[in-house]
Amino acid sequence: MSAHRSTRTTLRRTVALAAALPVLALTATACGYGSEGSDDKEKVAAEGKKVDGLDEINVGYFPNVTHSTALAGLQEGLFQKELGGTKIKTQTFNAGPSAIEALNAKSVDVTWIGPSPSINGYTKSKGQNLRIIAGSGSGGVSLVVNPKKVKSLADLKGKRIATPQLGNTQDVALLNYLSEKGLKVDANTGKGDVTVVRQDNKEIPASLESGSLDGAWVPEPTASKLVSGGGKVLLDEKKLWKDGKFVITNLIVRQQFLKEHPKAVEALLRGTVKTNAWIADNPEDAKAAVNARLKKDSGQALPAEVLDPAFKNVETLNDPLASTLRDQADHAVKAGLLEDPLLEGIYDLRPLNKVLKAEGEPTVDDAGLGAK
């Protein structure tokens, strides 16, 4: 694969309290870690030699367009091709804290997830539970409001704004933004100058329509769903970041699994690199694959007026954008969600860079946060 195609890949598609708060842990347990696992046989069956002798690998992701690498790769069988006879088993999650709980419980071996829960999970385990092994997505997050109730960013005081879950990446981003604007909110309760409501992505559109919410800081496709229902994008989070780039999705692995099954991890990473290249070269087919996977997970495909802008707003890439992870850790601290984040050693990009070299792609950098 050429460096030119890598450039096109980048250009085209270029925490806290969850683990610490018992109430959140109980909530995640009560509803299960995610959806029931399923075999991925849409395009390729698990056949051939097993990688590392593994019968299966347990993979997590969210049914969000910000997880397009996972959605397209699973739907097209691109991961399964690399894993041969090792079957992929999947679980889906609404937000990061519950995915970290599943990882800690060994219910999943690897999962696509946002940066804030990755930082929090790594910090709470004192650097023992996970490594970030690849990037996946940038962008695709917006503050969408009821335009009749919220006219401008200066009009947020006294309003009710939703995020998907306490301590998830959008929760951290909203709390940090409000803090920078001088609006005080208790990170634990969500009460303050602005009321932050933690609500499942799939419930937010109805809540905004009913008037119980005034807006929401959410990922795609929820943001575009809100817009299609009459909401207005008040702020695209890209505008808050240098060059409009920030990590929204990365790929993490259990450290024990990485140590015991390095070939399986490498095979999955080959699948991610090839998936991202396929998305860049086949955007319309990729969009259809993402929608097909979303339909499988939710029972309903997205209409074009939601899918088209959602897909366009997300950039898929191999680079984990490690420098922006540092910034997001700082945001969690400023928001009152994390006291002393541990970042040293959170990345292990050696397997990914090995794959990238083999594919003729440029390697990626860990911003000095790599495992030794």
Helices and strands as residue ranges (DSSP letters): H 3-12, H 17-20, H 22-30, G 51-53, E 56-61, G 65-67, H 68-75, H 78-83, E 87-92, H 96-104, E 110-113, H 115-124, E 130-139, E 141-145, G 153-155, E 160-163, H 169-180, E 195-198, G 201-203, H 204-210, E 215-219, H 222-228, E 232-236, G 237-240, G 242-244, E 247-254, H 255-260, H 262-281, H 283-298, H 304-313, E 314-316, H 322-335, H 350-358
